[in-house]
Amino acid sequence: MASIDPVTLRRELHRHPEPAWREFETTARLVSHLESLDLDALYVGPEAIEGDHRLAVPDDDEIERWFDRAREAGADPDVLDRLEGGYTGAVAVIERGDGPTIGLRVDIDGLPQLESDDDEHRPAAEGFRSETGESMHACGHDAHAAIGVGTLEAVADSDFEGTLKVFFQPAEEVIGGGKSMAKSEHIEDVEYLYALHVGLDHPTGTVVAGIDDFLAVRHLEATFTGEPAHAGATPQEGRNAIQALATAIQNCYAIPRHADGPTRVNVGVVEAGDAANIIAEEAHLVAEVRGQTTELMAYMSERVERTLRAAAEMHDCEVEIEIGAEAPSAESDDELREIVAEVAESVDGVDTVVHQSALGGSEDATFLMKEVQDNGGLACYVGVGTDHPGGHHTATFDVDEPTIRHGIDTLSAAIEAIPNADR
């Protein structure tokens, strides 16, 4: 079996980042490496996900543009043909006799962001900066994918007894891919699940054994429709969609918080108007709501929808509301947290083990975690610290590459420990 250098793989993926549901070249590169391992099964594209549960899928023209880019870049045409239409991702499986079925979820998408070309930015200085010109790995998913491949290789070479499934999940950045993998047949027999993230403000050499406090999240889009008119000559004939939108925004931020836990609301995108002297016929917004629990998120969502409708009625407009991507809340199970903490103590280069930490944000790995937990299994979200010069989702984000080995060694040991703990 060929040995794969995980740092080289990470840099290869870093040079070719692709946004959500457009990870054609990324998936093809991963498949190429995975096929060199002693796998028992490899599911690619629509075989790896439940396509009806994809969320936040871009339009066909955007998908086709990135598909053509991957083909022009020389991605394996046989793999690309299997991914057509934006059905990206993969599930790799090794079976090593009787034992539990364990899952590891890693995400693979980049962000639609231009990467720094400053000489002090290491990817630029050392020749592995993003080559797409419009996207980058600004959150460490290139490292996650490399850790996933490295963990597969390490477990395959060990005395592990059981089945390991590694989920190479697309579209995390838009909370769009987790549900499609959680609803696939591949999760049904998973008894234990790990997921991971690098960084999260923890330095290199730190392992967080279990992360909690994922905020449930939902995206909403609203389009207000009114009647155009000349703003100077006949303002009374107009029905101003911008007024409705402005009222809605102001009142969304006035929704009462909840005694049961933290809640959030944010209007992040606003599009409206044609000219200063035209009463706007249409206005559009994109908002998100979050809650410490899925129930609290639903509380905020219901009140935002009510607020949007009330604002439309106040200004004699119509409003169309669409629910977009979403993800539930989740918690790490203590049994797996204890296993991670114990094995991490012996990992070379790890000098600090944090038992528990709060994320304070959202992640669609929670779909897979909840699915396993609802089926009677256990799940745990592991943090692998890394020194990063820029914050997550910034043009100067980078991964301290020893982190990759820390992640592989910690997760492979935690996976190998489960069959013994399971007896």
C-alpha positions as CSV (number, residue, x, y, z in Angstrom):
1,M,0.0,0.0,0.0
2,A,1.4,3.4,-1.0
3,S,2.2,5.8,1.8
4,I,0.8,9.3,1.4
5,D,2.6,12.3,2.8
6,P,-0.3,14.3,4.5
7,V,1.5,17.6,4.3
8,T,2.1,17.2,0.6
9,L,-1.6,16.3,0.2
10,R,-2.7,19.3,2.2
11,R,-0.7,21.7,0.1
12,E,-2.0,20.1,-3.1
13,L,-5.6,20.6,-1.9
14,H,-4.7,24.1,-0.8
15,R,-3.6,25.1,-4.3
16,H,-7.0,24.0,-5.7
17,P,-9.8,25.1,-3.4
18,E,-13.4,24.9,-4.5
19,P,-16.5,26.3,-2.9
20,A,-19.6,24.3,-1.7
21,W,-21.0,21.7,-4.1
22,R,-18.3,22.6,-6.6
23,E,-15.5,20.4,-5.1
24,F,-15.0,18.6,-8.4
25,E,-11.2,18.7,-8.6
26,T,-10.9,18.3,-4.8
27,T,-13.0,15.1,-4.9
28,A,-11.1,13.8,-7.9
29,R,-7.7,14.4,-6.2
30,L,-8.9,12.7,-3.0
31,V,-10.3,9.7,-4.9
32,S,-6.9,9.3,-6.6
33,H,-5.1,9.1,-3.3
34,L,-7.8,6.9,-1.7
35,E,-7.6,4.4,-4.5
36,S,-4.0,3.8,-3.6
37,L,-5.0,2.6,-0.1
38,D,-6.2,-0.9,0.8
39,L,-9.9,0.1,0.9
40,D,-12.8,-2.3,1.0
41,A,-15.2,0.2,-0.6
42,L,-15.1,3.7,-2.0
43,Y,-18.3,5.6,-2.7
44,V,-18.1,8.7,-4.8
45,G,-20.4,11.6,-5.5
46,P,-24.1,10.6,-5.6
47,E,-23.1,7.2,-4.1
48,A,-21.8,9.0,-1.0
49,I,-24.7,11.3,-0.3
50,E,-28.4,11.4,-0.4
51,G,-28.9,14.0,-3.2
52,D,-32.4,15.0,-2.3
53,H,-31.1,16.4,1.0
54,R,-28.4,18.8,-0.4
55,L,-28.9,22.3,1.0
56,A,-27.7,25.7,-0.3
57,V,-26.9,24.3,-3.8
58,P,-25.7,27.0,-6.3
59,D,-27.4,27.5,-9.6
60,D,-26.7,25.2,-12.6
61,D,-24.6,27.8,-14.4
62,E,-22.3,28.2,-11.4
63,I,-21.9,24.4,-11.0
64,E,-21.2,24.0,-14.7
65,R,-18.5,26.8,-14.6
66,W,-16.6,25.0,-11.8
67,F,-17.1,21.6,-13.5
68,D,-15.6,22.9,-16.7
69,R,-12.7,24.5,-14.7
70,A,-11.9,21.1,-13.1
71,R,-12.0,19.3,-16.4
72,E,-9.7,22.0,-17.9
73,A,-7.3,21.6,-15.0
74,G,-6.9,17.9,-15.8
75,A,-9.1,16.3,-13.1
76,D,-9.8,12.6,-13.8
77,P,-12.6,12.6,-16.4
78,D,-14.0,9.3,-15.1
79,V,-14.4,10.7,-11.6
80,L,-15.7,14.0,-12.9
81,D,-18.5,12.2,-14.9
82,R,-19.6,10.7,-11.6
83,L,-19.8,14.2,-9.9
84,E,-21.7,16.0,-12.7
85,G,-24.4,18.3,-11.4
86,G,-22.6,19.1,-8.1
87,Y,-22.9,15.8,-6.4
88,T,-19.5,15.9,-4.7
89,G,-17.8,14.2,-1.8
90,A,-16.8,10.6,-1.0
91,V,-17.1,7.9,1.7
92,A,-14.1,5.5,2.1
93,V,-14.5,2.2,4.0
94,I,-12.1,-0.3,5.5
95,E,-13.3,-3.5,7.1
96,R,-11.1,-5.4,9.5
97,G,-13.1,-8.3,10.9
98,D,-15.7,-8.3,13.6
99,G,-16.0,-5.1,15.7
100,P,-17.8,-1.8,15.9
101,T,-18.5,0.5,13.0
102,I,-16.8,3.8,13.5
103,G,-17.2,7.0,11.4
104,L,-14.9,10.0,10.9
105,R,-16.3,13.1,9.3
106,V,-14.0,15.6,7.6
107,D,-15.1,18.5,5.4
108,I,-13.5,19.4,2.1
109,D,-14.8,22.7,0.7
110,G,-13.1,26.1,0.5
111,L,-14.5,29.6,0.8
112,P,-15.2,32.1,-2.0
113,Q,-12.4,34.4,-0.9
114,L,-9.2,35.7,-2.5
115,E,-6.1,34.5,-0.7
116,S,-3.3,36.9,0.4
117,D,-0.3,37.2,-1.9
118,D,1.8,38.9,0.7
119,D,5.4,37.4,0.9
120,E,4.8,36.9,4.7
121,H,1.9,34.6,3.9
122,R,3.5,31.1,3.9
123,P,1.4,29.6,1.1
124,A,2.4,32.5,-1.2
125,A,6.0,32.4,-0.1
126,E,6.4,28.7,-0.5
127,G,4.4,28.2,-3.7
128,F,1.1,26.6,-2.7
129,R,-1.2,29.6,-2.6
130,S,-4.6,29.1,-4.2
131,E,-4.5,29.0,-8.0
132,T,-8.2,29.6,-8.6
133,G,-8.1,33.4,-8.2
134,E,-11.5,33.5,-6.4
135,S,-11.5,30.9,-3.6
136,M,-9.2,29.6,-0.8
137,H,-9.0,27.2,2.1
138,A,-9.5,29.9,4.8
139,C,-10.8,27.5,7.5
140,G,-8.5,24.5,7.4
141,H,-10.6,22.1,5.4
142,D,-7.6,21.1,3.3
143,A,-5.9,20.0,6.6
144,H,-9.1,18.2,7.6
145,A,-9.1,16.2,4.3
146,A,-5.5,15.3,4.7
147,I,-6.1,14.2,8.3
148,G,-8.9,12.0,7.0
149,V,-6.7,10.3,4.4
150,G,-3.9,9.9,6.9
151,T,-6.1,8.5,9.5
152,L,-7.5,5.9,7.1
153,E,-4.0,4.8,6.2
154,A,-2.9,4.6,9.9
155,V,-5.9,2.6,10.9
156,A,-5.6,0.3,7.9
157,D,-2.0,-0.5,8.9
158,S,-2.9,-1.1,12.6
159,D,-4.4,-4.0,14.5
160,F,-7.8,-2.4,14.4
161,E,-10.8,-4.7,14.5
162,G,-14.0,-3.4,13.1
163,T,-15.1,-1.1,10.2
164,L,-14.0,2.5,9.7
165,K,-15.9,4.9,7.4
166,V,-14.4,8.3,6.6
167,F,-16.9,10.8,5.3
168,F,-15.3,13.4,3.0
169,Q,-18.2,15.9,3.3
170,P,-18.8,18.7,0.8
171,A,-20.5,22.1,1.5
172,E,-19.8,22.6,5.2
173,E,-19.2,26.4,4.7
174,V,-22.8,26.9,3.6
175,I,-24.1,24.3,6.1
176,G,-25.3,22.5,3.0
177,G,-23.6,19.0,2.9
178,G,-24.0,17.5,6.4
179,K,-27.6,16.6,6.0
180,S,-27.0,14.8,2.7
181,M,-24.5,12.5,4.4
182,A,-26.5,12.1,7.5
183,K,-29.4,10.9,5.5
184,S,-27.3,8.5,3.3
185,E,-27.3,4.8,3.9
186,H,-23.7,4.9,5.0
187,I,-24.5,6.4,8.4
188,E,-27.1,3.9,9.4
189,D,-24.8,1.3,11.0
190,V,-22.3,3.8,12.5
191,E,-22.1,3.2,16.2
192,Y,-19.4,5.8,17.0
193,L,-18.6,9.0,15.2
194,Y,-15.7,11.5,15.4
195,A,-15.6,14.9,13.6
196,L,-12.8,17.4,13.8
197,H,-11.7,20.9,13.3
198,V,-8.3,22.5,13.4
199,G,-7.6,25.8,15.1
200,L,-10.7,27.4,16.8
201,D,-8.3,29.7,18.7
202,H,-6.4,26.7,20.3
203,P,-2.7,26.7,19.6
204,T,-0.5,24.0,18.0
205,G,0.1,21.2,20.5
206,T,-3.4,21.4,22.0
207,V,-6.1,18.8,21.6
208,V,-9.7,19.5,22.7
209,A,-11.2,16.2,23.6
210,G,-14.8,17.2,23.0
211,I,-16.4,20.4,21.8
212,D,-19.9,21.3,22.8
213,D,-22.4,24.2,22.5
214,F,-23.0,24.1,18.8
215,L,-25.6,26.7,17.9
216,A,-28.4,25.4,15.8
217,V,-28.7,27.6,12.7
218,R,-31.1,28.4,9.9
219,H,-30.9,30.7,6.8
220,L,-33.9,32.5,5.5
221,E,-34.4,34.6,2.3
222,A,-37.1,37.1,1.8
223,T,-38.2,39.0,-1.3
224,F,-40.5,41.9,-0.9
225,T,-42.6,43.0,-3.9
226,G,-44.4,46.4,-4.2
227,E,-45.2,48.8,-7.0
228,P,-42.8,51.2,-8.7
229,A,-43.5,54.9,-9.1
230,H,-41.7,58.2,-9.7
231,A,-40.5,59.3,-6.3
232,G,-40.9,63.0,-7.1
233,A,-44.0,63.2,-9.3
234,T,-46.3,60.4,-8.1
235,P,-45.0,58.9,-4.8
236,Q,-48.5,58.0,-3.7
237,E,-48.8,55.5,-6.5
238,G,-45.9,53.4,-5.3
239,R,-45.7,50.6,-2.8
240,N,-42.1,50.8,-1.5
241,A,-40.4,47.4,-1.1
242,I,-37.4,49.1,0.5
243,Q,-39.5,50.5,3.2
244,A,-40.9,47.1,4.0
245,L,-37.4,45.6,4.0
246,A,-36.0,48.4,6.3
247,T,-38.9,47.9,8.7
248,A,-38.3,44.2,8.7
249,I,-34.6,44.5,9.4
250,Q,-35.1,46.9,12.3
251,N,-37.8,44.8,13.9
252,C,-35.9,41.5,13.5
253,Y,-33.2,42.9,15.7
254,A,-35.9,43.8,18.3
255,I,-37.1,40.2,18.7
256,P,-36.9,39.4,22.4
257,R,-34.1,37.0,23.5
258,H,-35.1,33.8,25.3
259,A,-34.6,32.8,29.0
260,D,-33.7,29.2,28.0
261,G,-30.4,30.2,26.3
262,P,-28.6,32.3,23.8
263,T,-30.2,33.3,20.5
264,R,-29.0,35.2,17.5
265,V,-30.3,36.9,14.5
266,N,-28.4,38.7,11.7
267,V,-29.4,40.1,8.3
268,G,-26.3,39.7,6.2
269,V,-27.3,40.4,2.7
270,V,-29.5,43.3,1.4
271,E,-30.3,43.9,-2.3
272,A,-32.7,46.6,-3.5
273,G,-33.4,49.5,-5.7
274,D,-32.6,50.8,-9.2
275,A,-32.2,54.6,-8.8
276,A,-32.7,57.4,-6.3
277,N,-35.9,58.7,-8.0
278,I,-37.6,55.3,-8.3
279,I,-39.8,53.8,-5.6
280,A,-38.4,50.3,-5.4
281,E,-40.6,47.5,-6.7
282,E,-38.5,44.7,-5.2
283,A,-36.1,44.2,-2.3
284,H,-34.3,41.1,-1.1
285,L,-32.6,40.0,2.1
286,V,-30.8,37.0,3.5
287,A,-30.9,36.4,7.2
288,E,-29.8,33.8,9.7
289,V,-31.0,32.8,13.1
290,R,-29.2,30.7,15.7
291,G,-30.0,29.2,19.1
292,Q,-28.2,27.2,21.8
293,T,-30.7,24.4,21.1
294,T,-32.6,23.5,18.0
295,E,-35.8,24.6,19.8
296,L,-34.4,28.0,20.4
297,M,-33.4,28.4,16.8
298,A,-36.9,27.4,15.8
299,Y,-38.2,30.1,18.2
300,M,-36.2,32.8,16.5
301,S,-37.1,31.5,13.0
302,E,-40.8,31.6,13.7
303,R,-40.6,35.2,15.0
304,V,-38.4,36.4,12.1
305,E,-40.9,35.0,9.6
306,R,-43.7,36.7,11.5
307,T,-41.8,40.0,11.5
308,L,-41.1,39.8,7.8
309,R,-44.8,39.3,7.0
310,A,-45.9,42.1,9.3
311,A,-43.4,44.5,7.7
312,A,-44.7,43.6,4.3
313,E,-48.3,44.2,5.3
314,M,-47.5,47.5,7.0
315,H,-46.2,48.9,3.7
316,D,-48.8,47.2,1.5
317,C,-46.2,44.9,-0.1
318,E,-46.1,41.1,-0.6
319,V,-43.3,38.9,0.7
320,E,-42.1,35.5,-0.3
321,I,-40.0,33.7,2.3
322,E,-37.7,30.7,1.6
323,I,-36.1,28.6,4.3
324,G,-32.5,27.8,3.3
325,A,-29.8,25.7,4.8
326,E,-29.9,24.7,8.5
327,A,-28.2,22.6,11.1
328,P,-29.2,21.3,14.5
329,S,-27.4,21.7,17.8
330,A,-25.4,18.8,19.3
331,E,-23.2,17.8,22.2
332,S,-20.2,15.5,22.4
333,D,-20.6,12.3,24.4
334,D,-18.5,11.9,27.5
335,E,-17.5,8.3,26.7
336,L,-15.7,9.3,23.5
337,R,-14.4,12.5,25.0
338,E,-12.6,10.4,27.6
339,I,-11.1,8.2,25.0
340,V,-9.8,11.2,23.0
341,A,-8.3,12.8,26.2
342,E,-6.6,9.6,27.2
343,V,-4.9,8.8,23.8
344,A,-4.0,12.5,23.2
345,E,-1.8,12.5,26.3
346,S,0.6,10.1,24.5
347,V,0.6,11.8,21.1
348,D,4.0,13.2,20.1
349,G,3.9,17.0,19.9
350,V,0.7,17.3,22.0
351,D,1.5,19.2,25.2
352,T,-2.0,20.3,26.3
353,V,-5.2,18.3,26.5
354,V,-8.4,20.4,27.1
355,H,-11.3,18.2,28.2
356,Q,-14.1,20.4,27.0
357,S,-14.6,23.6,25.1
358,A,-17.5,25.5,23.6
359,L,-17.7,26.3,19.9
360,G,-20.0,29.2,20.1
361,G,-20.9,28.9,16.4
362,S,-22.5,26.4,14.1
363,E,-21.4,23.3,12.1
364,D,-23.3,20.9,10.0
365,A,-21.3,17.9,11.4
366,T,-24.1,18.1,13.9
367,F,-26.4,16.4,11.4
368,L,-24.2,13.3,11.4
369,M,-23.6,13.5,15.2
370,K,-27.4,13.7,15.9
371,E,-28.1,10.9,13.4
372,V,-25.7,8.5,15.1
373,Q,-26.9,9.5,18.6
374,D,-30.5,9.1,17.7
375,N,-29.7,5.6,16.4
376,G,-28.3,4.8,19.9
377,G,-24.6,5.5,19.1
378,L,-22.0,8.0,20.4
379,A,-20.5,11.1,18.8
380,C,-17.7,13.5,19.6
381,Y,-16.3,16.6,17.9
382,V,-12.6,16.9,18.4
383,G,-10.5,20.1,18.2
384,V,-6.9,20.0,17.0
385,G,-5.1,23.2,17.9
386,T,-3.1,25.1,15.3
387,D,-1.3,28.4,15.2
388,H,-2.8,30.5,12.5
389,P,-1.5,33.9,11.6
390,G,-4.9,35.2,10.4
391,G,-8.2,34.3,11.8
392,H,-10.6,31.8,10.3
393,H,-12.2,33.0,7.1
394,T,-9.5,35.7,6.5
395,A,-7.2,36.1,3.5
396,T,-4.1,35.3,5.6
397,F,-5.4,32.1,7.3
398,D,-2.9,29.2,7.3
399,V,-2.4,26.0,9.1
400,D,0.7,25.2,11.2
401,E,1.4,21.9,9.5
402,P,2.6,19.8,12.5
403,T,-1.1,20.0,13.4
404,I,-1.9,17.5,10.6
405,R,0.2,14.8,12.2
406,H,-1.2,15.6,15.7
407,G,-4.7,15.1,14.2
408,I,-3.9,11.8,12.5
409,D,-2.2,10.3,15.5
410,T,-4.9,11.4,17.9
411,L,-7.8,10.3,15.8
412,S,-6.3,7.0,14.7
413,A,-5.5,6.1,18.3
414,A,-9.0,7.2,19.4
415,I,-10.5,5.0,16.7
416,E,-8.3,2.0,17.5
417,A,-9.2,2.3,21.2
418,I,-12.9,1.9,20.7
419,P,-13.0,-1.8,20.0
420,N,-11.2,-2.5,23.3
421,A,-13.5,-0.1,25.2
422,D,-16.5,-1.7,23.4
423,R,-15.8,-5.2,24.8
